[in-house]
Amino acid sequence: MGPPRASRLPYGHLVNRTDRLYALVEELRAVAPARRSARRLAEHFGVSVRTAERDLRSLQEAGVPIWAEPGRTGGYTIDARATLPPLGFSVDEALAVAIGLAMLGRSPFRGAAHTAARKVTAVLHDDDARRAARLASRVHLLESGDRPPGPTALAQALTHGRVVRMRYRDAAGRDTDRTVEPLGYIGKGEDWYLVAWCRLRDGVRAFRGDRVIAVEETDEVAPQRVVHLDELDIPHGVLRPVLGGD
């Protein structure tokens, strides 16, 4: 099944040049490997043929893998499998990413979220960066403020695929030492649960991040295991995956 069809963006009315170029790339990627003539692209986006050709040439000069095939049946095509150089974010996209990353501020992923936010700002043009910052200043997150964030080492253990040793305090206030094999995460508001195979309990358990007192990553590679969500004791509604969800 091919990539989803690009939406019909009002290309000719996009003032920001980054937005215009991005819309053109997305249109070519959506129809690849089919070709589109400059005239058809111009009609599709409501601009002149000269403007469309100029934008296509700029993208080629920037290293985007776009080829022009001459002839009556020729046109422009793109290698949709290739890694494209960064074209930047629109202001709306940058704002959405900034909000999403800010929501990870109490999670074990907060360190990576902070550096990612700086990278998003870095690829924006100065005017767009200032506009995105002004808009972001109007968005706030309401938090309880009464619980510590989960240790960032928990996120690193999942990334590295290593077994970890940790000191955990359960809901009743009892402390236990656990050796666990990280399997994944479930986030609910401010709560982030590490889903892991617990060797003490010999089964899948969910550990709330703010109840992890100390954590140490070992050199042992965690074995592959299958997670059954019905084994987890987590008060949740409907689970939605980070990738592939609406």
N, C-alpha and C positions, 0 to 999 in steps of 0.2 A: 504494500500500500504506500503510495507516494506521500510527500509532504502536503500539509493542508494548503488550500488555495489562499494566496495573500488577499487580504481585504482590499476593497476598492478605495484606496486613500485619496483624498483631494490633493493630489501631488502638486498641481499647478498653484495651489494656494498655500503651500508650506513655505513660510518665510525662512525658517531655519534651514540652511543648506544641508546640514547633517541629516535632518529629517528627510529632505528630498532624496538624497543619495541612498539613505537606508531603505526608503520605500521602493526605489528602483531595483536595488539588489534583491529585496524580498520578492518582488514580482518575478524577476528572472529565476530565482531559486524555486519558486512555486511551480513554474512550468518546465523547468529543466528535466530532460535534456532537449526539449523542444526549443526552437528559435523564435525570436521576436524581432521584427524589423523596427528601425528607428521611428518610422512613420506610425506603425501600430502602437508602439509604446507612447509616442507623443499624443495620439488620439485617446489612448486609454487614460492617460493622466491629465489631459487637457492643457498641454504645453505645445510649443512650437517644435518642429523637427530639429531645428538648430539647437534649442535648449537641451533636448533629449540626447543628441549626439555629443554635446559639450559635457554633459554629466557622465555619459558612458566613458568618454575619453578620460575624464578626471579619475574615475574609478579604476580604469586600466592602469593609469600612471601611478596610482596608489598601491598597485599590486593585487587588486581584486582579479581573480581568474575569469575574466570575461573575454570571449573571442568573437570576432566579427567574421562571418562567412559571406563572401560576395555572391552576387547572382540574384536572379529573379526569386528563387526560393530560399535565399540566404537570410541572414539576420544575426542577432546577438544571442549568445548563449553563455551559461556560466557552469562551472564545475561545482555542483552543489555539495560534493563530498570534501572539497578542499577547505582548509581552515582559513577563514577570512581575516584580514587584518581588522583591528578594532575601528569601527566607524563612529563610536561614541554613543551616548544615550541622548534621547530627547529629554526635555525638562520633566515631562510627566513620568517617563521611565525612571529617571534618576530619583525623583521624589518617591516613587513606589518602592524602589530598591532601598532607599535610605530608611523608609518607614519599616520595611521588613527586617532590615538588619538591626534597627534600633529595638525591635521586639525580641531580639536575642540577647539583649543587654544583661539579663539575669541568668542566662543559660550557660552550660559548659562551653558553648561555641562563641562566647562573647569576644574572646581575643581575636579570632579569625574574622568575626563580624566587624570589629573595629578597623582592622587593616583593609578589609574589603571596601568599607565605606570610604576610606581615604582614596582607594584606587578609582572608585566611581567618580569622585570629585575631580581626580587628576585627568580623566579623559574628556571632561567637559570643557567647552570653550569658556572663557572668563565670564562673559555675559550670562551664559546658561548656568554656570556654577553659582553666580550671585543670585540669580532668579530662583534656582532650586533651593538655595540656602534660606532665602526669604520665605518661600512657601513652607519649607520644613520647620521653620521657627513657629509656625501656626499650628503644628500638629504635636499633641502631647499624649503620653501613655499614662493611664491611671493604674498604679501599682499599690499593693498593700504596704510595702516598705518594711515589713517585719520579719523577713526571712533572708538568710544568706544565699548567695548564688552557688550553684553546683561547681565543684572544682573543675578547672579547664582540663586537668589531666584525664578526666573521664572521656572527653571528646577525643583527645589524642590517642587513648588506648583503643578506641573504636576505629580510628583512622589507621593505626598501626597494626591492628588485628592481634593485639597482645593480651595475655591473661593479666589481670590486676589483683592486687591485694588491697583491701580497704577496711576501714573501721566504720561500721554503720550503726546508726541509732534508729530504732523502729518507732512506730507510733506510740508505743507504751513507754518510751524513754530508755529502753534496754540497749546497751552497746554490745555488738558482737564483731568478731573479726571474720571477714569473708574473703574467699578466693573465688573470683568470678571470671567468666568468659563473656566479654561484651558481644551482644548480638544486634543491638539497635537502640533507638530512642523513641519515646512518645512524648510529645509536648502538649500541655493543656494549660493555657493561660501562663501563669508564672511558674507552674510546675513542670519540671522535666524529669522523666523517668528513664533510668538506664535499664533496658531489658537485657538480662544476662542469665547464663546458666550458672547457678550457685552450687559450688561443690559441697558446701556445708549442708544444704537442703537437698542436694541431688535432684535438682529440677530447675525449671525456668522461673525466675523471679523478676519483679520490677522494683527498682530502688530509686526513691525520690532523691533528686540531686542535692537538695539542701539538707538532707539527713546524712550525707556522706561526710564524715568528720575528717578522714585522711585517706589518701589513695596513693598507691605506688605501682607503677607499671613494671612488669617483669619482662624477662627476655623470652618467655615461653610463647610460642605462637598458638593462638586459640584455635581449636579444631572447628570444623564446619558443623553446624547444627541447624535444625529446622525449628522455627518458632511457631507455636500454636497459640493464637491470641486468646483462646478460651482458657488457657492456663494462667493468665495474668490477672492479678488482683488489683485492677486499676479502675477507679470510678470514672468512666468515660462515656461519651455519647457515640458518635459515628467517627470511626477512624478514617482519616483522609491522608493519602500519601503525599509527600512533598513534591515528587515528580509525577506528572500525569494527572493531577487533580484539577478540577475546574477552579 
